[in-house]
């Protein structure tokens, strides 16, 4: 359940948040918005964001080292990491990364060797 802050709702500075994969079950939603009045660092934004979601989501993010955070389509690791500035109108995406695969090969992907 997403908590609304009446003081923040009166400001006109939404940041749209999209959540994908297994993280949706922890968040209880795929999309939400957080209002901010001015640009803030990602770390501060995350604290505001976490307060709007169930504790399970925060725990899941802290335990998983394989979650990409994108701001306006760019991974924060190529920006300024936790100091990446989040501004009203931005989009923040949480994307879990899956590793592994199947023992089966996909048609057309077999390796060919010549003797």
TAPEKA-V276113 format. One record per residue. N is the residue number from 1. RES is the residue in one letter. SS is DSSP state (@ for helix, = for strand, . for the rest). Layout:
BEGIN
N,RES,SS / N,RES,SS
END
This chain:
BEGIN
1,X,. / 2,X,. / 3,X,. / 4,X,. / 5,X,. / 6,X,@ / 7,X,@ / 8,X,@ / 9,X,@ / 10,X,. / 11,X,. / 12,X,. / 13,X,. / 14,X,= / 15,X,= / 16,X,= / 17,X,= / 18,X,= / 19,X,= / 20,X,. / 21,X,. / 22,X,. / 23,X,@ / 24,X,@ / 25,X,@ / 26,X,@ / 27,X,@ / 28,X,. / 29,X,. / 30,X,. / 31,X,= / 32,X,= / 33,X,= / 34,X,= / 35,X,= / 36,X,. / 37,X,. / 38,X,. / 39,X,. / 40,X,= / 41,X,= / 42,X,@ / 43,X,@ / 44,X,@ / 45,X,@ / 46,X,@ / 47,X,@ / 48,X,@ / 49,X,@ / 50,X,@ / 51,X,. / 52,X,. / 53,X,. / 54,X,. / 55,X,@ / 56,X,@ / 57,X,@ / 58,X,@ / 59,X,@ / 60,X,@ / 61,X,@ / 62,X,@ / 63,X,@ / 64,X,. / 65,X,. / 66,X,. / 67,X,= / 68,X,= / 69,X,= / 70,X,= / 71,X,= / 72,X,. / 73,X,. / 74,X,= / 75,X,= / 76,X,@ / 77,X,@ / 78,X,@ / 79,X,. / 80,X,. / 81,X,@ / 82,X,@ / 83,X,@ / 84,X,. / 85,X,= / 86,X,= / 87,X,. / 88,X,. / 89,X,. / 90,X,. / 91,X,= / 92,X,= / 93,X,= / 94,X,= / 95,X,= / 96,X,= / 97,X,. / 98,X,. / 99,X,. / 100,X,. / 101,X,. / 102,X,. / 103,X,. / 104,X,. / 105,X,. / 106,X,. / 107,X,. / 108,X,. / 109,X,. / 110,X,. / 111,X,. / 112,X,. / 113,X,. / 114,X,. / 115,X,.
END
